Amino acid sequence: TLTPSAGTIQFDRRPLSAWKRRDLARRIALVPQDTHAPFDFTVLDIVLMGRYPYLGAFALEGPADVAIARQALASTGTSAFEDRPFATLSGGEKQRVVIASALAQSPELLLLDEPTASLDLGHQLDVQLLLTGLNRDRGVTMVLSTHDLNLAAAVCRHLILLRDGRFIAQGLTEDVLTRDTVRALYGVEADVHRHPIAGHLTVTPLARVP
């Protein structure tokens, strides 16, 4: 949605400016940090919005679109909420439904902005396991922005660390997430080690850098 101040952003080797918005929406889906429904939509209504790029002018969703939406609900464990008003869901439930709506677009690339922000520990784990499973089982490529280094360590194979709009490090998670890079990123001394049960790196802040 923003024009780069320099260079170009490409998707599938074509600049974004060369894509029709509808075609791009069939390939890329976004899960924003917060979603507020302006009307009293049901959960199924919200997920069906993901089918918009595939509909013609003034067209309504057909049986095939409903089937895709229900499959997306099943993939995110939210089928039981289909007829519930979206506004009545908890924060974690809403986030899973919004991910279902994005999946209904049948995207190749899923962009997520702080997908676990403001969620309690249980819902954070639900989203973490959901994203890992969708990548593994459906082959969806995901790019997420987050301040949660433990989430990044749990779900990401590659990291780009940014501070003030500049690269600090980029590469494989195992190589990038270190005590030195955490210090450079947040000004915090941290213990970074592989958790023996979880099987991924974990970051524990210890002290502010003087």
C-alpha positions in Angstrom: 0.0 0.0 0.0 3.0 2.3 0.3 5.3 3.4 -2.5 9.0 2.7 -1.8 11.2 5.7 -1.4 13.8 3.8 -3.4 14.0 0.6 -5.4 11.0 -1.7 -6.1 9.1 -4.4 -4.3 8.6 -7.5 -6.4 6.3 -10.5 -6.0 6.9 -13.5 -8.3 9.6 -11.4 -10.0 7.2 -8.7 -11.0 7.0 -5.2 -9.4 3.9 -4.8 -7.3 2.9 -1.8 -9.5 2.6 -4.2 -12.5 0.0 -6.3 -10.7 -3.8 -5.7 -10.9 -5.1 -5.4 -7.3 -7.6 -8.3 -7.8 -4.9 -10.6 -9.1 -2.6 -9.7 -6.2 -5.4 -10.3 -3.7 -5.7 -13.9 -5.1 -2.0 -14.5 -4.3 -1.4 -12.5 -1.1 -3.5 -12.2 2.0 -3.1 -10.0 5.1 -3.9 -10.7 8.8 -3.9 -7.2 10.5 -3.1 -6.7 14.1 -6.7 -5.7 14.9 -9.9 -6.3 13.1 -13.2 -4.5 13.9 -16.3 -5.4 12.1 -18.4 -2.3 11.4 -21.6 -4.3 11.2 -22.9 -7.3 13.1 -21.4 -9.9 10.7 -21.4 -13.5 11.5 -18.2 -15.5 11.5 -19.1 -17.1 8.2 -19.7 -13.6 6.7 -16.2 -12.5 7.8 -14.6 -15.6 6.3 -16.6 -15.3 3.0 -15.1 -11.8 2.6 -11.9 -13.6 1.7 -13.6 -14.8 -1.5 -14.2 -11.2 -2.8 -11.2 -11.3 -5.2 -12.8 -14.2 -7.0 -16.3 -12.6 -7.5 -17.4 -10.6 -10.4 -19.2 -7.2 -10.1 -22.4 -7.6 -8.0 -21.8 -11.4 -7.8 -22.7 -13.3 -4.7 -20.8 -16.2 -3.1 -21.8 -19.6 -4.5 -21.7 -23.1 -2.9 -18.1 -23.5 -3.9 -17.1 -20.3 -2.1 -19.1 -21.4 1.0 -17.3 -24.8 0.9 -13.9 -23.0 0.7 -14.8 -20.8 3.6 -15.9 -23.7 5.7 -12.7 -25.5 5.0 -10.8 -22.5 6.2 -12.9 -22.5 9.4 -12.1 -26.1 9.9 -8.3 -25.5 9.3 -8.3 -22.9 12.1 -10.5 -24.8 14.5 -13.3 -22.2 14.3 -16.1 -24.2 12.6 -18.2 -24.2 15.8 -18.4 -20.3 15.6 -19.8 -20.2 12.1 -23.2 -18.7 13.1 -21.9 -16.6 16.0 -21.7 -12.8 15.6 -18.0 -11.9 15.1 -18.2 -9.2 17.8 -19.0 -11.8 20.5 -15.8 -13.8 20.1 -12.7 -13.5 22.4 -9.5 -11.9 21.1 -7.9 -15.3 20.3 -11.1 -16.6 18.6 -11.3 -13.4 16.4 -7.7 -13.8 15.4 -8.2 -17.4 14.3 -11.3 -16.3 12.3 -9.4 -13.5 10.6 -6.7 -16.0 9.7 -9.5 -18.2 8.3 -10.7 -15.3 6.2 -7.2 -14.9 4.8 -7.0 -18.6 4.0 -10.3 -18.4 2.1 -8.4 -16.2 -0.4 -6.4 -19.3 -1.2 -3.1 -17.3 -1.0 0.4 -18.3 -1.7 1.7 -15.7 0.7 0.2 -14.8 4.1 1.3 -11.5 5.7 0.7 -11.2 9.5 1.1 -8.1 11.6 1.8 -8.9 15.3 -0.5 -12.0 15.1 -0.3 -12.7 18.9 -0.5 -9.1 20.2 -2.9 -8.6 23.2 -3.5 -12.4 23.4 -3.2 -14.4 26.6 -0.6 -17.2 26.9 -3.1 -19.9 25.8 -4.3 -18.0 22.8 -0.7 -17.2 21.8 0.1 -20.9 21.8 -3.0 -21.6 19.8 -2.0 -19.1 17.1 1.6 -20.3 17.2 0.6 -24.0 16.6 -2.0 -22.9 14.0 0.6 -21.0 11.9 3.1 -23.8 12.2 0.5 -26.4 11.1 -0.8 -24.3 8.2 2.8 -23.9 6.8 3.5 -27.6 7.2 0.2 -29.0 6.0 -1.0 -26.4 3.4 2.4 -25.1 2.2 1.4 -21.5 2.8 4.5 -19.1 2.9 4.2 -16.7 5.8 5.9 -13.4 6.6 5.1 -11.9 10.0 6.2 -8.8 11.8 6.5 -9.2 15.6 8.3 -7.9 18.7 7.9 -11.3 20.3 11.3 -13.0 19.8 10.1 -16.2 21.3 7.2 -16.4 18.7 9.7 -15.7 15.9 12.0 -18.4 17.2 9.1 -20.9 17.4 7.6 -20.4 13.9 10.2 -18.7 11.7 13.0 -20.3 9.7 14.5 -17.0 8.6 14.6 -13.7 10.5 15.3 -10.1 9.5 16.0 -7.9 12.6 15.2 -4.2 12.1 15.9 -1.2 14.3 15.0 2.3 13.2 14.4 1.1 9.7 17.8 -0.5 9.3 19.0 -4.1 9.1 20.8 -5.4 12.2 20.9 -9.0 10.9 19.3 -11.4 8.6 19.5 -15.1 7.9 18.6 -18.4 9.4 16.9 -18.1 12.8 19.6 -20.2 14.5 22.3 -17.9 13.2 20.5 -14.6 13.7 19.0 -14.9 17.1 21.9 -14.4 19.5 22.8 -12.5 22.7 24.6 -9.9 20.6 21.8 -9.3 18.2 19.2 -9.1 21.0 21.4 -6.5 22.7 21.7 -4.5 19.5 18.0 -4.8 18.8 16.5 -4.0 22.2 19.4 -2.8 24.4 18.8 -5.8 26.6 21.2 -8.5 27.9 19.4 -11.8 27.4 19.9 -15.5 27.7 19.4 -17.2 24.3 19.4 -21.0 24.4 17.6 -24.0 22.8 14.7 -25.2 25.0 15.2 -28.9 25.7 11.5 -29.7 25.5 10.1 -27.1 23.0 13.0 -27.8 20.6 13.5 -24.1 19.5 15.5 -21.2 20.7 14.1 -19.2 23.6 15.0 -15.6 24.7 14.9 -14.6 28.4 15.7 -10.9 29.1 18.1 -10.5 32.1 19.0 -6.8 32.3 19.1 -3.5 30.5 22.3 -2.6 28.8 23.9 0.3 30.8 
